[in-house]
Amino acid sequence: MPSRGFTKMINLNRQATQPAVFKHLSIALLAAATLIVAGCNSERDENDGELINALVLPTDVVLNLYCENVGIFGENCVLEDPENPYATTTIIEFDVNNPDAANKFELYNAIPAGPTGAKARFYLWATALARRQSGENQYYTALHLHELFDANSNVLSEDELVREQALKAYRSVLDNFFGSVTVFKCFTCGFPPGEEPENAVPLNERVADHLFRTASTDFVVPGGLRRLVPGPDFLVQDLFVEWGYSYQPCTDLPDCTNGVVTVGEF
């Protein structure tokens, strides 16, 4: 029976987008380099003024899976992965008694947008999941595995290994955190700062929509991420049956708020 939980996030649609020409330019300039992003606990040396405790982030989109179930609920091997820039970073989760103490989304927002930040985003959320097993952490790990699949695939070749890992991570949201929701603030609704309305979104519906509709992930990449399940739409529903669930797609596009995911009883 899937477990139930509640998770919190700051802004589901915080991901900035870039015109394609700038994305390509970024790849060309950074293909053989790394990006350095200061962690929230970085300090400045009084002697030379240089920033220390910075994070050196990967900029490539090739993910070497450190173990079979990396990024999946119950597996913590990502903490031993030498390519993980967040392995020793303190990631502070949301605390209902102290909501201002969290730094998870500050670290997330500091990662460069576009494909050069996709691998770092995966490592951030997989690390958060290994340290605190929540639906939100599993969902974002899956989402950015999906992003890496998209970034490292083209019309001639697709990254099958990462495709399968992304599908496993999405399924883990359903199997282990079926009742979890994520809460985001609407920063574009015209309310004064600090008074933005919040909206709870069931993660099982987000997973189903990401697998069913390319447009549902256009907050990650303009136009959306390529589908993990190619072919006709009914193949996604067939996959859900295989996983032990059923999905009735939303009909209120483009908002897509009335999709329904249920646990199958056969």
C-alpha positions in Angstrom: 0.0 0.0 0.0 1.6 3.3 -1.0 2.6 5.5 1.9 1.2 9.0 2.4 3.0 12.1 3.3 3.1 15.9 2.9 5.9 18.0 1.5 6.6 21.7 1.0 8.2 23.7 -1.8 8.6 27.4 -2.5 7.8 27.8 -6.2 7.1 24.9 -8.5 7.6 27.1 -11.6 10.7 28.8 -10.5 12.8 27.4 -13.3 14.0 30.1 -15.6 14.2 29.5 -19.4 16.7 30.6 -22.0 16.3 31.1 -25.7 17.8 28.2 -27.7 20.6 30.3 -29.1 21.8 31.2 -25.6 21.6 27.6 -24.5 23.8 26.5 -27.4 26.2 29.3 -26.7 26.4 28.2 -23.0 27.2 24.6 -24.0 29.9 25.8 -26.4 31.6 28.0 -23.8 31.3 25.5 -20.9 31.6 22.1 -22.5 35.1 21.5 -21.1 34.7 23.6 -18.0 33.0 23.6 -14.6 30.8 26.1 -12.9 31.5 27.3 -9.3 28.5 28.1 -7.2 28.8 29.3 -3.6 27.0 27.2 -1.0 24.8 28.9 1.5 27.3 28.3 4.2 30.2 29.8 2.2 32.5 32.2 4.0 34.9 34.9 2.9 38.5 34.8 4.0 39.5 38.0 5.8 43.1 37.8 4.4 42.5 37.6 0.7 38.8 38.2 0.3 38.3 35.0 -1.7 35.2 32.9 -1.4 35.8 29.5 0.2 33.5 26.5 0.6 32.2 26.8 -2.9 30.6 24.0 -4.9 32.2 23.0 -8.2 29.3 21.9 -10.4 29.4 19.6 -13.4 28.3 21.1 -16.7 28.0 17.9 -18.9 24.8 16.0 -19.3 26.2 12.4 -19.2 25.2 10.7 -16.0 27.1 7.7 -14.8 24.8 5.8 -12.5 26.9 5.1 -9.4 24.7 2.1 -8.4 21.6 0.4 -9.8 19.1 2.3 -7.8 20.7 5.7 -7.4 18.1 8.4 -7.0 15.5 5.9 -5.8 13.8 5.8 -2.4 15.8 3.6 0.0 19.2 3.8 -1.8 21.8 6.1 -0.4 24.8 5.3 -2.7 24.7 8.9 -4.2 26.4 10.0 -1.0 29.4 8.0 -1.9 29.5 9.1 -5.6 32.8 11.0 -6.2 31.0 13.0 -9.0 28.4 14.3 -6.5 29.2 17.9 -5.7 26.6 17.9 -2.9 27.8 14.8 -1.1 29.2 16.8 1.9 26.9 19.9 1.6 24.4 20.6 4.4 20.9 20.6 2.8 18.4 22.0 5.3 14.9 20.8 4.8 11.7 22.7 5.4 10.7 22.7 9.1 7.1 23.4 9.8 8.2 25.0 13.1 10.9 27.1 11.4 10.1 27.6 7.7 12.8 30.2 7.2 15.6 27.7 8.1 15.5 25.8 4.8 18.2 26.2 2.2 17.2 23.5 -0.2 15.6 25.8 -2.7 18.3 28.5 -2.3 20.8 25.8 -3.5 18.4 24.8 -6.3 17.9 28.4 -7.5 21.7 28.9 -7.5 22.2 26.2 -10.2 22.4 27.6 -13.7 19.3 27.1 -15.8 19.4 25.0 -19.0 21.2 21.8 -19.7 24.5 22.8 -18.1 22.7 22.7 -14.7 20.7 19.5 -15.2 23.3 17.1 -13.8 23.8 19.3 -10.7 20.0 19.5 -10.2 19.8 15.7 -10.2 22.6 15.4 -7.7 21.1 18.0 -5.4 17.7 16.3 -5.2 19.1 12.8 -5.1 21.3 13.9 -2.1 18.3 15.5 -0.4 16.4 12.2 -0.9 19.1 10.1 0.5 19.2 12.2 3.6 15.4 12.8 4.0 13.1 10.4 2.2 10.1 12.6 1.1 7.8 12.7 -1.9 9.1 16.1 -2.8 12.7 15.0 -2.9 11.8 11.9 -4.9 9.7 13.9 -7.4 12.4 16.4 -8.1 15.0 13.6 -8.5 12.8 12.0 -11.1 12.1 15.3 -12.8 15.8 16.0 -13.3 16.6 12.5 -14.4 13.9 13.2 -17.0 15.7 16.5 -17.8 19.0 14.7 -18.2 17.4 12.1 -20.5 16.1 15.0 -22.7 19.4 16.8 -22.7 21.4 13.8 -23.6 19.1 12.5 -26.4 18.4 13.5 -29.9 16.4 12.3 -33.0 19.0 9.7 -33.7 19.8 8.4 -30.2 18.2 8.4 -26.8 19.8 7.7 -23.4 18.0 4.5 -22.6 19.8 4.0 -19.2 18.7 7.3 -17.9 15.2 6.9 -19.4 14.8 3.7 -17.3 16.2 5.4 -14.2 13.8 8.3 -14.6 10.8 5.9 -15.0 11.9 4.1 -11.8 12.1 7.4 -9.9 8.7 8.5 -11.1 7.2 5.1 -10.1 8.9 5.5 -6.7 6.8 8.6 -6.1 3.7 6.6 -6.7 4.8 3.5 -4.8 6.3 5.2 -1.7 4.7 8.7 -1.6 1.4 8.3 -3.3 -0.5 10.8 -1.1 2.2 13.4 -1.0 1.6 16.9 -2.2 3.8 19.8 -2.9 2.8 23.4 -2.0 3.9 26.3 -4.1 3.4 30.0 -3.9 2.0 32.0 -6.8 4.5 34.8 -7.2 2.9 36.0 -10.4 -0.7 36.4 -9.1 -0.3 40.1 -8.2 -0.3 39.8 -4.4 2.1 41.8 -2.2 5.4 40.1 -1.2 4.7 37.7 1.7 1.0 37.5 0.9 1.2 35.2 -2.1 -1.5 32.5 -2.1 -0.4 28.9 -1.8 -1.6 25.9 -3.7 -1.2 22.2 -3.0 -0.5 19.9 -5.9 -0.7 16.1 -5.6 2.6 14.6 -6.7 0.9 11.5 -8.2 -0.9 13.8 -10.7 2.3 15.6 -11.5 4.0 12.3 -12.3 1.2 11.1 -14.5 1.0 14.4 -16.4 4.7 14.5 -17.0 4.6 11.1 -18.5 1.4 11.8 -20.5 1.9 15.4 -21.8 5.1 17.0 -23.1 3.7 20.4 -22.4 3.5 19.7 -18.7 7.3 20.1 -18.3 7.7 23.3 -20.3 8.6 25.0 -17.0 11.9 23.0 -17.3 12.5 23.4 -21.0 10.5 25.6 -23.4 8.1 23.2 -25.2 8.6 20.5 -22.6 10.9 17.5 -22.1 10.7 14.7 -24.6 8.5 11.9 -23.5 9.9 8.9 -21.6 7.2 6.7 -23.0 7.2 7.2 -26.8 4.3 6.4 -29.1 0.5 6.7 -28.6 -0.9 8.1 -25.4 -2.5 4.8 -24.4 1.0 3.3 -23.9 1.4 5.6 -20.8 -1.9 4.3 -19.4 -0.8 0.8 -20.2 2.4 1.4 -18.2 0.3 2.7 -15.3 -1.6 -0.6 -15.3 1.7 -2.5 -15.3 2.7 -0.5 -12.3 -0.6 -1.2 -10.5 -2.3 2.2 -11.0 -4.8 3.8 -13.4 -4.8 7.3 -14.8 -7.6 9.4 -16.1 -5.9 12.4 -17.9 -7.0 15.9 -17.2 -9.5 17.6 -19.5 -9.2 21.2 -18.3 -6.2 22.2 -20.4 -4.0 24.1 -20.2 -4.4 24.2 -16.4 -4.7 20.4 -16.0 -6.1 20.2 -12.5 -8.6 17.4 -12.8 -6.4 14.4 -13.7 -7.0 11.4 -11.4 -4.5 8.7 -10.4 -5.9 5.7 -8.5 -4.4 2.5 -7.1 -5.5 -0.4 -9.2 -7.6 -3.1 -7.6 -7.7 -6.1 -9.9 
